[in-house]
């Protein structure tokens, strides 16, 4: 089992916020990405952070967005669409979305919204 599976999401969340804020993005945008990917409400996200929910339990409780398979590209040197472990793939989906926000992509593109939606 990968070490990150047992790591609390709350231990990584502030690092995501700091990373995004350095580029003028916001915690609200991070939460929007998490809501889109997981189906959680803001209250559910806050609850998971407060409860120190592990990545394994966090994604076990999530209702992954049906368009998550549109998340492609390289993160940590690996193509996310080729990751075989389902949990690791979900974690890397989140990493990829955060990375795209960090790089300045418009939210519509980050959230894989169809053109003209």
Residue, then its C-alpha position, 0 to 999 in steps of 0.5 A: x500500500x502506498x504511504x499516501x493512502x493512509x495520509x490525512x487529506x487535511x495534511x495535504x490540503x493546506x499545501x494545495x492552498x499555499x501553492x495556489x495562492x502563490x499564483x493568485x488562485x483561491x481556496x474557494x477555487x480549490x474547494x470547487x475542484x474538490x466538489x467537482x471531482x468528489x461530489x462532496x459539499x463544502x460541509x462534507x469537505x470541511x468534515x473530512x478535513x476536521x476528521x483527518x480522513x485518510x485519502x483512502x477513506x476520502x475517495x471511498x466516500x466520494x462519488x467521482x465525477x463521471x467526467x473524471x476520465x477526461x482528466x489526462x496528462x502527466x503528473x509526477x512523471x506519470x500519465x494519469x490515464x495510465x495509472x492502474x491502481x484506482x485509488x492512486x489514480x483518483x489522488x493523481x486526478x486531484x493533483x492534476x486538477x490542482x496543477x492545472x489551476x496553479x498553471x492558470x488554466x480557466x476553471x471551465x477547462x479545469x472542470x472539463x466543461x463542454x464547449x458552449x456549456 
